[in-house]
């Protein structure tokens, strides 16, 4: 399981089913209070492509990265099915290292203002409010000079990254998508309804045209604002229970088809 930490709720609902052994690879919080997210497809490409020297150089430079995020387990054959949430592709903004073109993903709704020094105090205070103290003026000056704001992953980039992932993963993949609820505002994602709808459509088409590729469709269970909690990406307990039942069904279908390794 690769994705957001709230997916543990699905595991909890499936805990009574002894036929499954899940390998969890969720976002976690570092000792400096950064949420370490390594489930964006651009980050997966970095995991696959970076050598140890590049990892060390960037980890030393970026306080929201750790070397432990670069484990290559996802590209090895020690599991039968990959269950993967693409919501970070839907939701996170990207920056690019000016010299190398390396893309980094981040979930801050204010770091995108880093190129304008007038917002430095706002950025620093925003992180301090979350008890993150290593995003300071020194870091922001370096970051502004060495990285440029790119924005969200585009539709075409998402399509290309899905193809890259399918090519590099030999096991069946079950994707989990995003909810489509009109009228919802999100502090982290601009025009969230339109964006999630557009990317869900790309994912639907990709799954329809690729073998060994499946969808756990959140849209079947998250239909109104009453179906999620503090975020459109965090669902109510009954929804997680239904998602778990659907995942159980998909896993059994894959097992019957004999497509697991």
N, C-alpha and C positions, 0 to 999 in steps of 0.2 A: 504494500500500500504506500503510495507516494502522493503527498498532498498536504492539505491543511490539517492542523492538529485537531480540529473538531470532527474529523473523520473517525477519531477514536470512538465516537458515539455509535458508529455503525459496528465497529468491532465489539463494543459492549453488548449490542443487541444480538450478535452472533456468537457470543462467548459460550453459550450452552451447546453449540454444535461442535462436537469433538472431531468431526471429519476434516476441519480446516486448521491449518497452521499459518498464521499471518506473520509476515515480516513487516514491522512498522518502520516507516521512514518519513516521519512527520516534521513539520516546522517545530522549532524549540527556541527557548529563550537563553541567551548567553549570560555569562556572569556579569556582563556590563549592561544587561537588560535589552540588548538588541534582539529582535525576533529574527532568527536565522532561517531564511526561506531559500530553499534550493530546488523548488519544484517548477520554476518557470522553464519553458523549453530552451530559452537562451542560456540559462544556467546549466541545463543538462548538456548542451553542446559544449559549454566550457569544461564541465567535468570530463567529457569524452576527449577533448582536444588539448587541454592544458598539460604541460609537463610540470615536474616538481618545482623547477625554478620559477616558472610563471605563477604557480599557486602561491609560493612563498612571497614573491614580490607584491602581489596584489593583496594578500592577507595582511602583510605588514602595512599596507597603505590604507586599507578599507576597514574601519572598525566594525562594520556589520557583516564581515566575512570571517570565517574560521576555516582552518585546514580540514577539520573534520567534516565539512560540508562536501568535500570532493571525493568521497568514497565512490568507487566505481561499481558497486554491487548491482545497480540497475542494469548494467551492461554484461553481467555474468549470467550463467545458466543455473543458478542455485535456487530458482523458484519456478513455478508452473504458469502463473498468470500474473500480469502486471495490472494493478488497479490504480488508475492515475487521474487525479483531478487537474483540469486545465484552467481552473479559476484564476491562478496567478497570471497566466497569459492574458486573461480577460481584464485583469484589474490593476496590475502593477505598471509603473512607468519605467522607462529605460534610459540609461545614460551610456555614453560611448567614450572610451578612452581615446583621446585625440590622436595619439601616436600609433597605437596598435589596432584600433577599431574594435577592441574587446567591448562587448555590451554587458552592463550590469543592471540588475533589476532591483527596484526598491519600492516600498509601499508608503513612503511619506508623501502626504498631500502638500507639503510645503517645501521639500527639498528641490522641487522643480523650479523654485525661484532663486536657486543658488547663484546664477549668473548675474543677478542684480544685487550688488552689495548693500543696497538699502534695506534688504530683507534679512541680513545676517543675524541681527538681534532676534527677530521673530523666529527664525529657524532654530537658533540656539535655545531660546526659551521654550519652544515647542518640544524639543528633545529633553530639556531639563524637566519639564512637567511630567515626562515619562521616566524620570530618574536615569536618563542617559546623559553622561557628562563628557564623553569624548568627541562629541560633535561640537567643536569650539571654533573660534575664529581662525586658528592656525590650520585646522583641518579644512574648513570651508574655503579658505584662500587657495590651498593646494588643489582641492577638488575642483574649484572653479577654473583654475588654470589648466588642469590636466584632463578634465572630462567635459563633455558637452551634453546638454539635455536633448534627448531624442523624442520622448513621448511614448505613447502606447505602441505595442506591437501592431503592425498593420494587418489587414485582412490577408494580403498576399504572403506576408512573412509568417503568419500563423499557419496558412496552408502549406507553405514550404517546410516549416518546422515539424508539422505533423508527418509529412512524408519522410523527413529525416529521421524522426523517432521510429516510425514503422520499419524503416530500412535497418535501423541499428538494434532493434529488439526482436529476437526470434520468437519469443513467447506470445501467446494471445494477449491482447490489451483490452481492458474494459475502461473506457473513459467515463468520467462523471462531468457533466456540463454545468451550466448556470441557470438560475431561475429567470423567467421573463415575466415581470410584473409591471405594467404601465403605471406611471405616476409616482414611482419610487425615486427619492433623491438619495444619493450616497456621497458622503464627504470625501471619499477616496477615488471615485470613478465618475468622470464627467459623462453625461448622457448615457447613464448605465443601461437603461432599457434598450435603446437603439444598439448600443455596443454589444450587449449580451445576445440580443436577437441575431445580429449579423454574424457573430462568431459561432453561435450555436448552429446556424445554417451551414457554415463552412464545415463544422464538425460532423453534422448530419450527412453531408455529401461525401466527406472523406470516408466515413464508416460504411456508407452504402457502396463505395467503390473499392474497398480494400478488404481482403480476406483476413480472417482471424482477428477481427477488430469489432468491438461491441460497445454499446452505450448503456450506462445507468442513467436514465433520463430524469433529472430533477424536476423537469416541467410537469411530469405526471403527478407529482405530489406537492409541489410548492406553487400554489396558484393565487393566493391572496397574501396580504401583509400579516394575516393571522398565522401563517405557516412558518414564519421565521421570527427570530428574537431581536437581538440588538443590531443585526446586519442581515442583508439579503443573502449573505454567504453563510449564516449560522441559522440552523433550522430548529424547529421545536422537536421535543422528544418523540411524539407520534410520527413525525416525518422521518426521523432517523430509523425508527422501527420499520416503517414501510420500505425505506431504502435498503435496509438490511435484508428484508424478505426478497426484494427484487434482485439484490446481489446474489443471494443464495440461489435463486432460480437461474441466473445467468451462469454461475459457476457450475451448476449441475448440467446445464445445457452444453457447456464447453467440455465437461468431463465425458458426457455421453457421445459427443462428436469425436472424441479421441484426439483432440488437438493440443492437449497439454503435453509438456515434454516428459 
